[in-house]
């Protein structure tokens, strides 16, 4: 889906014809030059919307050939689908609410004894089509991609069973990415709504999507989502495992969890949040916090540890998990189950103890060539934000950091997309590679379609602010292109270049709805009588016309300018008489 | 106006009965304790809403006695009101649209040869009622207030002709303040609407309000605003002066400007933006910028300098302006007329050259005991934000910095309250004393009532984030109080403690509208079946009941806990059967 008439999808081809990397090209109006119109180059920006399709048939399997060509995977029967994967109502009905009717591919996994992760290839010096795709997408050298993946400083989440994705990379040397959470819950929503949210989120720029469903039809909702997603899909498998034991955390076992992980690996989930750092001995450290444990996965595992007085089975079985992930190329998102839930609890003993364990697990996963990112908070006051990234990067050897916000204050429920965008922009500037969005409904309710959009746009602007601050090559071109359009009163271009053209245009039209106002050389702030930007244009035009290319030269020309200005009638702005705005007298 | 039934205005009395400092007291529900309810202390927060009144009669003159008691002002006839002060329509009609019918006080000014500024008193070691009021309001020592004002590191904007204000202080040792801009323009709005916006803005927390009117009825709109404002009012007098010369900048003269300033001093404007740093030689430095000059006042003065090829008359007459300001206690807000209008232009030669001139003007104003703050950008990428404050603080000897945003990126018109809140929180953490809000309509249109509210709330949360980061005494108490309420599922308290209780409650009710859901021990994110916060509460309760006060002790107790947990039926959450939510099966 394309959000504005001036936007179109364009593709750059790589070394083989099936490497077609999408961009959104934004066409622009001409500038007024002193001797006639001057064309403006269209702007190409990163595109996450995917190729689009009928949701009931899913997306084309872009990567299927790449995976097959490597010759290191096998088709196999796979785990049997159990109706219980979709909860008790599905068992009762004999079907999920809306069974997936599109193509069902036979699951793939690595042949015995082989690893099929992008990290594995990168370490062997192999440049995969996924890496090439990513390099074109990021406008960088493919060697940088391969080196960063090999070193573990970046990941390309790309399950062999999710051929529909357009590969993307998460790492601090690359553009800052944004994840959007969707998913049903016990109290609300349908499969159809969740698929619509997925499409909506990627349309507005979500780089990955996490399906956090906890209600009915978990398995089938995920099938619909994965088959329709052009971006990597993440999950928190413990949520589904908990449903399988009817919400009783102490009934969880490694076997049930393992089976759920395999189920999701076969469906094509690209990364999974694993709360393996919630160790029994860390749980008591949360007792004197203001908000204790706020991570759902963290509290499930804490509950299990408490009930059994045993060490977290995700920790004790971590190597087995790595072996599974290596066969599908599923990436770890090491969950911060003990993340702070309020600014008072930030950077405390519980959080930092868990982070040290996540660092240990990062190294263990890397021994299996499994890709890893590390999750971070949450709620952090601004002065502690930098320390969060610094410690994570030092301890975890540069593994990508993936943070939720963080919220810089707790006092604004209803505005937590903003309180968290403040922390998110700051933490991304200091090195966080991916930001998990927060919607205005955070802490209050489940996001609807509008909230998803607001969350994604808010996080795109936070991520982009960080890209600009980090000096990412090319990032500022977008700002500069929009600012030039603003300076030249190209209103339609300003709308088209906005992260949200619809809202920008609607806001403009509220004050000045008439169509001619969109070509007017003024805006509603000052009205037609006087406009500050005009003066600058006078200065600029004068300098250009007189070939003045230094401040001194321009200043020398000023006396002449002064006389010319007086000749023009000394009016700082000559209002075009044809513009019908509410007649100031 | 009070925004929630749990809020009420309370007053702390100072050393004299007419020093009554307002706070908003938020009453809270009890917590559930192991042996019964535990009361929660009400929270007192800073209050800007004022005492409220019928807008047509204005507010009571709280400070009138304080000013009179000092015995250093005189009543005088004042400048004659001219109908032209309200524009050509008022002249034609013989009256403004809605003439001010409330009390008209005789203007006051300092007796000859005397200065009546708070800085003057502070330097003489005098503690004024205004200083005492501010100290109570900020919960700090009054000596700190006096010292900071004497040193120029803080200002108390308080025109002797604006007795209605509740004094407030702007300085980096105090709470970060927020300014809201209102004002009509050539294309829209009425006096009534602007007064309503003023009240609305202070209700939600605006610490000062700038009246930036540029349309009809400028004088009278301002009269209504000043008479009804419990917060200091700022203006940009060049806007009105330009109206008086029918929009032709080159027709401006020092005499017209001076007359306009006196007009506004007599009405009670507390601070004025003066673009005296836009020097002729700096104008050419903007020629190669992407967005040239974007400050309206800056471009007016640049236009004047170009037309006359003379130095800015605000600069050449600066000392005379100081003498006027000293007689009314009007504070300078030294305008950054050459501020960057896009991230590409940030921290450039034009901006920094002007800043050096503003530093020079700061020192000159201080020689007259006139209070000064210095305005700052605008649009600044995040990595250059800190440098802005550092240079301003160094060069301007610690004079308070007052910044617009800054916006951290240019690509999100429609969301510029957010792009700028990111920059605002960062710059305030580094030392900016007051933030000028930006609404969602920035760059697109004029803010309506909803936009004003969104802008104020967004900036309050940015300012508060900075207060927390700076470790301002007491700032975090608000966060902690709300977080404790969240942890204990006190929903009504969470709403009451939010910067915007209405939005918080409305968002909650969208997902879980039933009244019992507001006392439910769960939220819509996980539903009633499982709740992460419950686990933490189990841990906490266990620790408290067993007198465990160290992590080791708690861990030793864990085995016992494990057994107890199993006895409880091993369910991590026992759902209260009485809660009617959408029945998961």
Interface residues (C-beta under 8 A of the other chain):
Chain A: X88 X89 X185 X186 X187 X188 X214 X215 X216 X242 X247 X248 X249 X250 X251 X280 X281 X283 X284 X285 X286 X287 X288 X289 X290 X291 X292 X293 X294 X295 X296 X298 X299 X300 X302 X303 X306 X307 X308 X309 X341 X342 X343 X344 X349 X379 X381 X382 X383 X408 X409 X410 X411 X412 X413 X414 X415 X417 X418 X419 X421 X422 X425 X426 X429 X440 X441 X443 X444 X445 X446 X448 X457 X458 X460 X461 X462 X464 X465 X466 X468 X469 X470 X471 X476 X478 X479 X480 X482 X483 X484 X486 X487 X494 X495 X497 X498 X499 X500 X503 X504 X506 X507 X508 X510 X511 X512 X523 X524 X525 X526 X527 X528 X529 X530 X531 X532 X533 X534 X535 X536 X537 X538 X539 X540 X542 X543 X548 X551 X554 X555 X558 X559 X561 X562 X565 X566 X570 X571 X572 X573 X581 X582 X584 X585
Chain B: X88 X89 X185 X186 X187 X188 X214 X215 X216 X242 X247 X248 X249 X250 X251 X280 X281 X283 X284 X285 X286 X287 X288 X289 X290 X291 X292 X293 X294 X295 X296 X298 X299 X300 X302 X303 X306 X307 X308 X309 X341 X342 X343 X344 X349 X379 X381 X382 X383 X408 X409 X410 X411 X412 X413 X414 X415 X417 X418 X419 X421 X422 X425 X426 X429 X440 X441 X443 X444 X445 X446 X448 X457 X458 X460 X461 X462 X464 X465 X466 X468 X469 X470 X471 X476 X478 X479 X480 X482 X483 X484 X486 X487 X494 X495 X497 X498 X499 X500 X503 X504 X506 X507 X508 X510 X511 X512 X523 X524 X525 X526 X527 X528 X529 X530 X531 X532 X533 X534 X535 X536 X537 X538 X539 X540 X542 X543 X548 X551 X554 X555 X558 X559 X561 X562 X565 X566 X570 X571 X572 X573 X581 X582 X584 X585
